[in-house]
Amino acid sequence: MGVYPIGEAIEKSNELGLDLVEISPKADPPVCKIIDYKKFLYEQKKREKAMKSKATKVIVKEIRFGPNTDDHDYEFKKKHAEKFLKDGAKLKAYVFFKGRSIVYKDKGEILLLKLAQELEDYGKVEQMPRLEGKRMTMFIAPKTRK
């Protein structure tokens, strides 16, 4: 190809059966390129799709507790939480306060902190327990594998 004045560039692109695409309009003079625009778009979509497939998808698993969850249920749910973290998913553990059980928010916080401490080998706390309405939520991210 080469450097052409705009009139010649348009003629040349028509002659070749290709498109004249403006690359840098702010430059003086504007920079254009003679390409097959459909092919260019196809290649661009292909690159974007490849980038998207390489991006990691974050999976968030939820575990729900009550403020008065007994030991057996707690252990059962803790085993599930361990499995989720081992599989590389983030964990959202929350205590749901029904009705007047909101008076036990300290119990809920103790429960979540106990869970975080026992899952220390599998993940690290991303967000400490925080009360939002009737839920006290805590996030745990899996530890990265080496």
N, C-alpha and C positions, 0 to 999 in steps of 0.2 A: 504494500500500500504506500502511503506517503502523506505529505502535507499538501492540502488543496484549499483554495478559496471556497467559500460556501457554495457558490453556483456550480463549480466544477465537482465538488463533493457530492452534491445532489445528483448531478448527471452520472457520475461514476457509480453511485449506489444503484441508480435505476438501470444502468448498463449491466451491472453484475447481478441484478435481481435481488439485492439485499436491502437492508434498512439502514438509514443514517440516524444514529442514536446520539443524543447530546449527553456527554459524560460529565463535563464540568461547565455549567452555564455561567458561573461567576468569573471565570478566567477571561483574559483579554488577549486575543480573540477566544470565543467559546470553543471548547474542545469537543469534537465529535468523533464517532467511530463507525465504520461501516461493518455491520454484523447482521447475522440472521437473528432477528429479535425473538422469534418463536423458540429457536434453539437456545438462545440466551436465557429466556424465561424458564424453559424446561430444565436447563443445567442448574439454574438458581434454586428451583424447587427441589431438585434432587439433592443439592448440597444442604438445604434447610432440613429436609427429611432425615438425612444422615446425621446431622447435628442433633436433631430431636431424639433419634433412636439411641444416641450415645448418652443423652442426659439421664441422670438417675431419677427414678420416680420414688417419692417418699410415701410410704404406707404408714398410716396412723391407726393403731389398734386401741380400742377403748376397754377399760375395765371399770365396772361400777360397784361401789360399796355403799352400804348404809352406815349410819353413825354407830350402830350397835352390831356390826357384823361379828359373828362368833369365830372362834379360832379355826375350826375345820373349814368353813367357807373361805376364810382369809387365806389359809394355806393352799387351798384348791385354786383360788384366783391368782395367788402368787406364782404357782407353778406355770399357769398360763402366761403370766407376765414374763417370766423367765424365757419361755419358749418364743414369745413374740420378739423379745430383745435379741435372742440368739439368732433368729431368722433375719435380723436387720431392720425390723419395723420400729417406728417410734411408739411410745406408749403414753396414752392419756388416761391417767387414773383419776377417778373423781368420786367424791362422796356426795350422794344426793340426799338432801334433807327434806323429808315429807312432813307436811303439816307443822306441828309444834316441835318436831325433832331438831329444829334450828338451834334450840337451847344447848345442844350437844356439839356445837362447832369445835370446841377444844378436843373432844374425842375424835372427831373427823380428822382434824389436823394431825393428831398423834398417830392415827392409823396410817395416814399418807406418809408421814415422816418415817415411821417404822418400815413401811414398804420400800421407801427410797433407800434406807440404810441396808435392808436385806438384799436389795437388787444392785448394790454398789459394784459387785464384780461384773455385772452384765451391762450396766449402763450408767450414765451420769445424769443428774437432775438438770433439766434445761430451764424449768420454771418451778420455783418453790410453790407450795400450796397457797392458793389464792381464792378467796370467796367471791363468787359472782352470782348474785341472786340466791337461789336455793342450792347451788352447786359449789363445792370446793374442789378446784381442779389443780392437777400437778402434771407436768410433762417430763418424761424421761427419754433421753436419746440413747440408742445403743452405742456401746464402745466400738471404735473402729478396729477392724481386724488387721493384724500385722502380717 
